[in-house]
Amino acid sequence: MHWKVFVGSAIGKSHIEQNLPCQDFASHDIRNGIFVGVVCDGAGSARESRQGAEFFSRRVSELLSDVLCREGLPDDSPEAYRALVEPVVETVRSQLAAQVNEQGHVLRDYACTLVGCLVSAARGAFFHIGDGFAVQQHADTDTVLSYPENGEYADETYFVTEEDWRAHLRVVTLPPMAQGSFIGLMSDGASAFAIDRSRTGFYKPFIDPVMAYLSTATDQQGNDALQNLMESEKTLAITSDDKTLLLAFPCPVKAPPCLETP
């Protein structure tokens, strides 16, 4: 199975005013028909959060795909997916810690949230630390969501760089991808306009025209359109936060095989 994947990521008004870069980052990998996607949102209070979001997004998606190429998807239980994801996240944390120590930094300087998925046509799971949203949207069956986790206050959350990250790692298993189903991963900035008010799934006036266009768009056309949408004046008016949205859906085309790992 082949996947079509589109990503848009844009800086928020608050960071434009502070002359700061966008602190969101998204990565994905597809091998043997298994889609792995990760969106990370850097903490505004952490001085190297953009680098942290990029590092975790890239490395978690790469290493999970390596594991899935060797072992395939686990059985359909949260415990099995957690057992697969936890060692990968710990490895990435250790890799980043080794690098930042040499630079005189500490891991919390690279604080970011993490929301991701690993999905085939038959099954899969979301894995999630902190805020943001993950959605498996279906046309004829119940939508599956992984909700944000905030702290005592609405603007607080949890980060993959924290020592107790395992206590905040949440796993949600997914049913098969039916015809018309798609996956959405987003930072909390994008959820402000992409998720409906009752938090039952995507806001239909937003997502329906987007998916109608993406279903026939080329990769370049789709990515450009989604990027323009994230940068639009309308989204800037809705939220001052950085915003990233990754959308993925299966297509009946043979996927590339696993690559040899160096």
C-alpha positions in Angstrom: 0.0 0.0 0.0 1.2 3.5 -0.9 0.5 6.6 1.2 0.0 10.2 0.1 1.3 12.5 2.7 1.0 16.3 2.9 2.5 18.7 5.5 2.0 22.4 6.2 3.9 24.2 9.0 3.9 27.9 9.7 5.2 30.4 12.2 2.6 32.0 14.6 2.1 35.7 15.1 3.7 35.7 18.5 7.0 34.4 17.1 6.8 36.8 14.2 6.6 39.7 16.6 9.5 38.3 18.7 11.6 37.6 15.5 11.8 33.9 16.4 11.6 30.9 14.1 8.7 28.4 13.9 9.3 25.9 16.7 7.2 23.1 15.1 8.6 20.3 13.0 7.1 17.3 11.2 8.7 14.2 9.7 7.4 10.9 8.2 8.7 7.6 6.8 7.0 4.9 4.7 8.4 1.4 4.2 6.7 -1.8 3.3 3.3 0.0 3.4 3.7 1.1 7.0 3.4 4.9 7.5 5.2 6.5 10.4 4.5 10.2 11.1 5.7 12.5 13.9 4.9 16.1 14.7 6.8 17.9 17.5 6.1 21.3 19.0 9.0 23.1 20.7 8.4 24.7 24.1 8.3 28.5 23.9 10.3 28.7 27.1 13.2 26.4 25.9 16.0 28.2 24.1 16.7 25.4 21.6 13.2 24.0 21.2 13.2 24.3 17.4 16.3 22.0 17.3 14.7 19.7 19.8 11.5 19.4 17.7 13.4 18.7 14.5 15.7 16.1 16.2 12.9 14.2 17.8 10.6 14.3 14.8 13.3 13.1 12.4 15.0 10.5 14.6 11.8 8.9 16.1 10.3 8.5 12.7 13.5 7.0 11.2 14.2 4.6 14.1 10.7 3.4 14.3 10.7 2.6 10.6 13.9 0.7 11.1 12.4 -1.4 13.8 9.2 -2.0 11.8 11.2 -3.1 8.8 12.8 -5.8 11.0 9.9 -6.8 13.1 6.7 -5.5 11.5 3.7 -4.1 13.5 3.1 -5.7 16.9 -0.1 -7.4 17.9 -3.1 -5.1 18.3 -2.7 -4.0 22.0 -1.6 -0.8 23.6 1.0 -2.7 25.6 2.6 -4.1 22.5 2.9 -0.7 20.8 4.2 0.9 24.0 6.9 -1.8 24.2 7.9 -0.9 20.6 7.8 2.9 21.0 9.4 3.4 24.4 12.9 2.0 23.6 13.0 4.2 20.4 12.1 7.3 22.3 14.7 6.5 25.0 17.3 6.0 22.3 16.6 9.3 20.7 16.6 11.1 24.1 20.0 9.5 24.8 21.4 10.5 21.4 20.3 14.1 21.9 21.6 14.3 25.5 25.0 13.1 24.3 25.1 15.9 21.7 23.9 18.7 23.9 26.2 17.9 26.8 29.2 18.5 24.5 27.7 22.0 23.8 27.2 22.9 27.5 23.4 22.5 27.2 20.9 20.3 29.0 18.1 18.2 27.6 15.3 20.6 28.9 16.8 23.3 26.6 15.4 21.2 23.7 11.9 20.6 25.2 9.1 19.6 22.8 5.9 17.7 22.7 5.5 14.7 20.5 2.5 13.2 18.7 2.9 10.4 16.2 1.5 7.3 14.5 2.5 4.0 13.0 -0.1 2.6 10.7 -0.7 0.0 8.0 -3.9 -0.8 6.1 -4.8 -3.4 8.8 -3.9 -1.7 12.1 -1.8 0.8 13.9 -1.5 3.2 16.9 -1.0 6.8 17.9 1.6 7.6 20.5 1.5 10.9 22.2 3.3 13.1 24.8 1.9 16.5 25.6 -0.6 18.6 23.7 -1.5 18.6 20.0 -4.0 16.2 18.4 -4.0 12.9 16.5 -7.1 11.9 14.4 -8.0 8.8 12.4 -11.0 10.1 10.5 -13.5 7.7 9.0 -16.4 8.3 6.7 -18.7 5.6 8.1 -17.3 4.5 11.5 -16.3 6.2 14.7 -13.4 8.6 14.5 -10.4 7.7 16.7 -8.6 10.6 18.5 -5.6 11.0 20.8 -6.3 14.1 22.9 -3.9 16.7 24.2 -2.7 16.4 27.8 -2.3 19.7 29.6 -1.1 20.4 33.1 -2.9 22.2 35.9 -3.4 25.2 33.6 -4.6 25.3 30.0 -1.2 26.6 28.7 0.8 23.9 30.4 1.7 20.6 29.0 4.3 17.8 29.1 7.5 17.2 27.1 9.4 14.2 25.8 12.6 15.8 27.3 11.2 15.5 30.9 12.5 12.8 33.2 9.0 11.4 33.8 8.2 11.3 30.0 7.1 7.6 30.3 4.3 8.5 32.7 2.9 10.8 30.0 3.3 8.6 27.0 -0.2 7.6 25.8 -0.9 4.9 23.2 -4.2 4.6 21.3 -4.7 1.6 19.0 -6.3 2.1 15.6 -8.7 0.0 13.5 -8.1 -0.8 9.8 -7.9 2.1 7.3 -11.3 1.9 5.5 -11.9 3.5 2.1 -12.0 7.3 2.7 -10.1 7.1 6.0 -7.2 9.4 6.7 -4.8 10.3 9.4 -4.2 13.8 10.8 -1.3 14.8 13.2 -1.1 18.4 14.4 0.4 20.7 16.9 -1.9 22.6 19.3 -1.8 25.7 17.1 -3.4 23.8 14.2 -6.0 22.2 16.4 -7.4 25.6 17.1 -9.0 25.7 13.7 -8.8 22.1 12.5 -10.7 20.4 15.3 -14.4 20.9 15.9 -15.6 22.6 19.1 -16.9 19.4 20.6 -13.5 17.7 20.0 -15.1 14.8 18.2 -12.9 15.1 15.1 -11.9 17.4 12.3 -14.0 20.6 11.8 -15.8 19.6 8.6 -16.0 23.1 7.0 -12.2 23.1 7.3 -11.2 19.6 6.4 -13.8 18.6 3.7 -12.5 21.0 1.0 -8.9 20.3 2.0 -9.3 16.6 1.6 -11.3 17.0 -1.7 -8.4 19.0 -3.1 -5.6 16.7 -1.8 -7.2 13.6 -3.1 -6.3 14.6 -6.7 -3.3 16.9 -6.0 0.3 16.1 -6.8 2.7 16.0 -3.9 4.0 19.5 -4.7 0.5 20.9 -5.3 -0.8 19.4 -2.0 2.1 20.6 0.1 2.0 24.1 -1.4 -1.7 24.3 -0.7 -1.5 23.1 2.8 1.5 25.4 3.5 -0.5 28.4 2.1 -3.4 27.5 4.3 -1.2 27.4 7.4 0.2 30.8 6.5 -3.1 32.4 5.7 -4.4 35.6 7.3 -7.4 33.6 8.5 -5.3 31.1 10.5 -3.2 34.0 11.9 -6.4 35.6 13.1 -7.5 32.4 14.9 -4.3 31.6 16.7 -1.0 33.3 17.4 0.7 30.0 17.9 2.9 28.1 15.4 0.9 25.5 13.6 1.7 22.3 11.8 -0.7 19.8 10.2 0.3 16.5 8.6 -2.4 14.6 6.6 -1.9 11.1 5.3 -4.2 8.6 3.5 -3.6 5.3 1.7 -3.6 4.7 -2.0 -3.7 1.4 -3.8 -0.1 1.6 -5.2 2.8 -0.7 -4.3 5.0 0.8 -1.6 8.8 0.9 -1.8 10.6 -1.9 0.1 12.7 -1.4 3.2 16.0 0.2 2.7 19.2 -1.2 4.1 20.2 0.4 7.4 23.8 1.6 7.4 
